[in-house]
Amino acid sequence: MRFKEKVVFVTGGTRGLGKAMVEAFLGEGARVGVNGRRREAVAKFEEEFRGKAVKAYVADVTDYPAMETVAQGVAEEWGGVDILINNAGIVNPLVPSEKIKKEDFDRVIEVNLKGAFYATQIFGRGMIERGSGRIISISSQVALFGEKGFLPYALGKAGLQTMTRNLASEWSRFGVTLCCVAPGFIAGGMNEALLKRQHLVDFLSKKTPLGRMGTVGELVATMLFLASKEAQYINGETIVMDGGMTGYSAEPLLEAITKGK
């Protein structure tokens, strides 16, 4: 029980990878809070986790006052958050950069970067007051070198890495440490739809020296380790877990998606 009596908050934790993290932290003794922007999804999540040490809130990470209300609710319920997981994220429609719509660009940056900062600042203030805390943000391998069609997503995820480094230099003196995880393509979460298209699974697998996509379990295990006391000296860093594919690509993903239509 690595997180017995610890309070964890997972943004966007009502489904996908966030939900898998919730289950894992609960299994390690934590109390877990989540937010989701769709009321029906939050209600479904609450029903599934009824009777467990979970609190779910309807709030969009881009709504600063709503997230402040969430943080206040968690503090009243459990006394504050020990570990924040910035998991909420979306991907832009995959088109060449000259065809990106302003509204799509803005929404991705709002959710993936600004929303993560809002949660970090709001929950981070409480951590600073208490003199301890851990913040882990989900970035992406795409943020390191880019990928055709993914510009807004790559920009937002790259910003998380810079935020992590910057805040580690500012907040470590308060006992608050931060790190980032940059996964490659994981067989789950927002990639769920890709798994139904075998040519994409084959393509993504070939991009990786290991010859396969990463698993949800592997990502969750990495998150649990980075949140544990054994990893506290990992501070300000981005941990890349992509099976070794960083830095090369034989064929842009956008081409493979288009080819399969």
Wavefront OBJ file of the C-alpha trace (Angstrom):
o trace
v 0.000 0.000 0.000
v 2.390 2.688 -1.248
v -0.187 5.483 -1.034
v -2.135 4.651 2.099
v -3.923 7.794 3.389
v -2.554 9.858 0.467
v -4.922 12.019 -1.572
v -4.501 11.858 -5.348
v -6.302 13.979 -7.918
v -6.461 12.867 -11.558
v -7.714 15.441 -14.057
v -9.903 13.919 -16.734
v -9.967 10.750 -14.673
v -13.457 9.462 -15.445
v -12.404 7.334 -18.423
v -9.519 5.934 -20.445
v -5.995 6.175 -19.066
v -7.127 8.458 -16.250
v -9.609 5.883 -15.030
v -6.924 3.186 -15.124
v -4.735 5.395 -12.919
v -7.617 5.909 -10.503
v -8.037 2.152 -10.131
v -4.302 1.680 -9.585
v -3.990 4.381 -6.934
v -7.070 3.050 -5.125
v -5.453 -0.370 -5.127
v -2.442 1.164 -3.386
v -4.537 2.687 -0.595
v -5.037 6.228 -1.882
v -8.140 8.387 -1.809
v -8.744 9.706 -5.303
v -10.520 12.732 -6.727
v -11.303 13.260 -10.401
v -12.997 15.784 -12.620
v -14.791 15.389 -15.912
v -16.532 17.937 -18.088
v -19.482 15.748 -19.071
v -22.081 15.274 -16.335
v -23.209 11.912 -17.684
v -19.642 10.568 -17.714
v -19.099 11.710 -14.132
v -22.371 10.086 -13.050
v -21.383 6.811 -14.720
v -17.974 6.956 -13.042
v -19.543 7.598 -9.621
v -21.846 4.638 -10.035
v -18.965 2.350 -10.995
v -16.867 3.421 -8.005
v -19.691 3.662 -5.491
v -18.536 2.776 -1.970
v -14.854 3.414 -2.727
v -12.634 6.290 -1.595
v -13.416 8.381 -4.666
v -14.867 11.842 -5.246
v -15.883 12.970 -8.734
v -16.640 16.519 -9.851
v -18.201 18.015 -12.947
v -15.689 20.622 -14.100
v -13.716 21.483 -17.214
v -9.993 21.996 -16.576
v -10.180 25.170 -18.667
v -12.712 26.700 -16.236
v -10.501 28.252 -13.550
v -13.287 29.132 -11.049
v -14.789 25.652 -11.418
v -11.427 24.028 -10.688
v -10.990 26.285 -7.657
v -14.337 25.015 -6.400
v -13.179 21.434 -7.003
v -9.971 22.010 -5.026
v -11.974 23.512 -2.182
v -14.291 20.496 -2.182
v -11.376 18.060 -2.015
v -9.796 20.059 0.806
v -13.036 20.008 2.797
v -13.439 16.275 2.213
v -9.879 15.054 2.720
v -7.705 17.992 3.714
v -5.952 18.660 0.412
v -4.175 16.884 -2.430
v -0.793 15.176 -2.024
v -0.368 14.061 -5.644
v -1.764 15.766 -8.737
v -1.865 13.931 -12.070
v -2.362 16.265 -15.049
v -3.976 13.698 -17.297
v -6.766 15.623 -19.078
v -5.982 16.070 -22.730
v -7.351 16.050 -26.251
v -5.811 15.697 -29.705
v -6.450 18.040 -32.612
v -7.990 16.898 -35.902
v -5.023 15.467 -37.793
v -4.406 17.769 -40.729
v -1.339 19.543 -42.156
v -0.467 22.684 -40.211
v -1.617 25.082 -42.949
v -5.128 23.596 -42.654
v -5.528 23.765 -38.868
v -8.650 25.676 -37.852
v -8.212 28.420 -35.281
v -10.909 26.965 -33.022
v -9.236 23.545 -33.037
v -5.833 25.041 -32.249
v -7.249 27.165 -29.437
v -9.171 24.307 -27.827
v -6.165 21.955 -27.761
v -3.945 24.601 -26.154
v -6.723 25.541 -23.720
v -7.130 21.965 -22.486
v -3.655 20.466 -22.786
v -1.547 23.402 -21.620
v -3.626 26.097 -19.962
v -5.887 23.585 -18.215
v -2.874 21.712 -16.868
v -1.366 24.952 -15.574
v -4.650 25.965 -13.943
v -4.848 22.664 -12.053
v -1.159 22.848 -11.171
v -1.428 26.362 -9.789
v -4.703 25.774 -7.929
v -3.689 22.505 -6.258
v -0.054 23.604 -6.017
v -0.946 26.489 -3.723
v -2.297 24.045 -1.175
v 0.810 21.896 -1.490
v 3.018 24.923 -0.902
v 1.041 25.806 2.222
v 1.405 22.275 3.580
v 5.076 22.038 2.595
v 4.834 18.953 0.379
v 3.350 17.678 -2.856
v 4.001 15.869 -6.107
v 2.749 16.921 -9.555
v 3.052 14.634 -12.590
v 1.974 15.770 -16.052
v 1.271 13.549 -19.043
v 3.177 14.907 -22.035
v 3.932 12.946 -25.210
v 6.802 11.634 -27.289
v 5.383 13.784 -30.091
v 6.401 16.882 -28.094
v 10.086 16.014 -28.431
v 10.420 16.002 -32.218
v 6.971 16.757 -33.599
v 4.825 14.765 -35.997
v 3.103 15.925 -39.156
v -0.537 16.752 -38.416
v -0.039 17.059 -34.652
v 1.239 20.649 -34.301
v -1.232 21.988 -31.666
v -0.983 18.775 -29.663
v 2.825 18.781 -29.844
v 3.022 22.440 -28.807
v 0.767 21.929 -25.810
v 2.576 18.808 -24.642
v 5.981 20.457 -25.104
v 4.732 23.299 -22.936
v 4.037 20.835 -20.121
v 7.677 19.802 -20.134
v 8.818 23.420 -19.877
v 6.267 24.088 -17.134
v 7.558 21.096 -15.201
v 11.173 22.225 -15.410
v 10.322 25.836 -14.548
v 8.104 25.068 -11.555
v 10.551 22.491 -10.190
v 13.100 25.298 -9.946
v 10.548 27.521 -8.207
v 8.625 25.176 -5.924
v 11.137 22.586 -4.765
v 12.108 24.851 -1.866
v 8.512 24.500 -0.660
v 8.679 20.708 -0.773
v 6.720 20.464 -4.026
v 8.339 18.382 -6.788
v 7.254 17.884 -10.381
v 7.978 15.554 -13.264
v 6.575 14.703 -16.665
v 5.944 11.489 -18.592
v 6.177 11.435 -22.392
v 4.583 8.194 -23.596
v 4.762 6.868 -27.110
v 1.654 5.291 -28.594
v -0.277 3.475 -25.869
v -2.827 0.783 -26.737
v -5.671 2.483 -24.910
v -7.108 5.839 -23.916
v -7.461 8.270 -26.826
v -5.841 5.643 -29.074
v -8.685 3.192 -28.499
v -10.207 3.860 -31.918
v -6.856 3.223 -33.640
v -6.800 -0.322 -32.286
v -9.733 -1.220 -34.530
v -7.662 -0.418 -37.636
v -5.037 -3.119 -37.955
v -2.950 -1.244 -40.520
v -2.468 1.553 -37.965
v -1.567 -0.888 -35.198
v 0.993 -2.473 -37.522
v 2.352 0.932 -38.544
v 2.738 2.169 -34.967
v 4.302 -1.110 -33.899
v 6.892 -0.904 -36.679
v 7.879 2.599 -35.532
v 9.118 1.098 -32.287
v 12.245 -1.050 -31.865
v 10.237 -3.254 -29.481
v 7.824 -3.924 -32.326
v 4.634 -3.101 -30.436
v 2.604 -0.335 -28.848
v 2.894 0.338 -25.136
v 0.296 -1.028 -22.743
v -1.925 0.839 -20.330
v -0.429 -1.246 -17.529
v 3.084 -0.104 -18.407
v 2.066 3.557 -18.326
v 0.191 3.135 -15.059
v 3.169 1.370 -13.474
v 5.396 4.276 -14.502
v 2.970 6.768 -12.953
v 2.822 4.835 -9.689
v 6.595 4.730 -9.473
v 7.009 8.444 -10.203
v 4.391 9.288 -7.581
v 6.110 7.125 -4.944
v 8.654 8.264 -2.387
v 11.305 6.173 -4.177
v 11.152 8.584 -7.125
v 11.178 11.898 -5.276
v 14.671 12.803 -6.511
v 13.352 12.729 -10.073
v 12.472 16.401 -10.180
v 11.898 18.682 -13.161
v 12.534 15.826 -15.576
v 10.579 14.319 -18.455
v 10.612 10.526 -18.524
v 10.229 9.200 -22.068
v 8.566 5.784 -22.325
v 8.109 5.078 -26.010
v 9.765 1.722 -26.579
v 12.746 3.443 -28.182
v 11.013 5.136 -31.116
v 12.071 8.686 -30.181
v 13.870 10.489 -32.934
v 12.953 8.648 -36.080
v 9.930 7.965 -38.224
v 9.944 6.087 -41.515
v 6.539 7.441 -42.535
v 4.392 10.202 -40.981
v 1.328 8.902 -39.147
v -0.945 11.246 -41.092
v -0.017 9.445 -44.314
v -0.870 6.066 -42.798
v -4.252 7.282 -41.573
v -5.110 8.750 -44.975
v -3.952 5.614 -46.782
v -6.301 3.443 -44.753
v -9.449 5.352 -45.746
l 1 2 3 4 5 6 7 8 9 10 11 12 13 14 15 16 17 18 19 20 21 22 23 24 25 26 27 28 29 30 31 32 33 34 35 36 37 38 39 40 41 42 43 44 45 46 47 48 49 50 51 52 53 54 55 56 57 58 59 60 61 62 63 64 65 66 67 68 69 70 71 72 73 74 75 76 77 78 79 80 81 82 83 84 85 86 87 88 89 90 91 92 93 94 95 96 97 98 99 100 101 102 103 104 105 106 107 108 109 110 111 112 113 114 115 116 117 118 119 120 121 122 123 124 125 126 127 128 129 130 131 132 133 134 135 136 137 138 139 140 141 142 143 144 145 146 147 148 149 150 151 152 153 154 155 156 157 158 159 160 161 162 163 164 165 166 167 168 169 170 171 172 173 174 175 176 177 178 179 180 181 182 183 184 185 186 187 188 189 190 191 192 193 194 195 196 197 198 199 200 201 202 203 204 205 206 207 208 209 210 211 212 213 214 215 216 217 218 219 220 221 222 223 224 225 226 227 228 229 230 231 232 233 234 235 236 237 238 239 240 241 242 243 244 245 246 247 248 249 250 251 252 253 254 255 256 257 258 259 260 261
